Amino acid sequence: MSRSTISQTASRDLAKIIDDFSNLNIEAGERFIKEFEQKCKNLVDFPKMGRSYEEVAPFLCGIPVDGHIILYKVINDEITIVLVVSGKRV
């Protein structure tokens, strides 16, 4: 894989999640950010590591990160982070 991008919707999701963490536990929020960044780096090297969510949308996959799911699509040589949702929603 060559690269990954984060959609505007996923960016808004992340901002909300980080805001929620900042109200509860700043250290946990910092851990979430580090884990999210690491998972995104891993996806570039191993794009098929996630679980399929094709029943939700074509080409959609997801991987867990601290109670949330990073939903992404792999098209050609690019990974697009589509959404970051609570694991309770999926």
Summary of the structure (lengths in Angstrom):
residues: 90
radius of gyration: 12.7
end to end distance: 26.2
largest distance: 39.2
contacts: 259
relative contact order: 0.23
helix: 44%
strand: 32%
